[in-house]
């Protein structure tokens, strides 16, 4: 971990950073698409990545990537079921949901953890697990589960935290289902 740098206020009155809080040249909030912002050319900077939930974001962990992997498995099952059209006896053509789901997420969970570890192993990057919120211009408080909050200041901040859907209360009373692909049973 790099040492904290002392702070001053610039002549134009902008906060440049103060006190015992940690300073980073760049803080990226979100390790989905935000993780792609940081590359080796940033090695001369002090970079922080703040992630509340999953390295790789929704796309890798619960969105487009697992859905495409599962859809492909379903398409293979369908092709096998329809193999008789081509005079091929290919068997049942059933998708074993739990096995397919477990295979997909075993692979993606491994990729997520390798992504996190890869960032943690880079000398110029500090990874904070927690939720960041602004407390002043370019100053963040990172609430960390199981640890004390930490305040940081940054010369630049990239907000790439994504979003989450909100089901309006009237709709949720009507029984709207919120699903993800880690469910025990196949979606209908």
Steps between C-alpha positions, in 0.01 A plus 500: 500500500636840409553774755249775551609833353447832678240740362447856415237717348588637161501872420160467331355350819463146369562229753818317415475269799541527873581317814583143578271360233646302217554676167479327161566650159198310367208327672274280290165419658380171356697199379280403207560729206694727737763231538572531127595867548823405678783369286874455537566853369361619836786331689655835587177603678359404839169338400215369713208283395194496723259209454200430714395166361659318205816548299386476139172674574153382412598397147748235616318387812126511437431654162602460141784250536325231709177549307680445168684196635174348625313593181771326298462184710122512441558543126728195497227299677246619242733406214541152649119466541451596137784280371249252360420757233844414361461125559725517808405304813648727765303405811280707726639848448427611855666785685605405851438843659690457826805350333501770228449779753774365727743464207434856382536661841800291602678643195376857549566500877857393423539781245361754748742394773795492260408853389490624859825326593670632186412857600601445863837367385580814299722733703333818376142393580320493833174304507234610746208265556209721596257771401635845416318828546617856453547706815661800326635577153732214402476359853337165569405296801519128432275295728658157526321195635679354796750787516512866588401754238785670323511852358694562181565796275571479129629728231255331260197278560332271246147394590422170330274347761226386265143492616239273648138464397229618733158339486241758596298399810175469302663254260662292774161460672375349175763230528780608269780246518857614520724218384860432442664192357628361830154361578458138592251430220507595133315818407162446334 
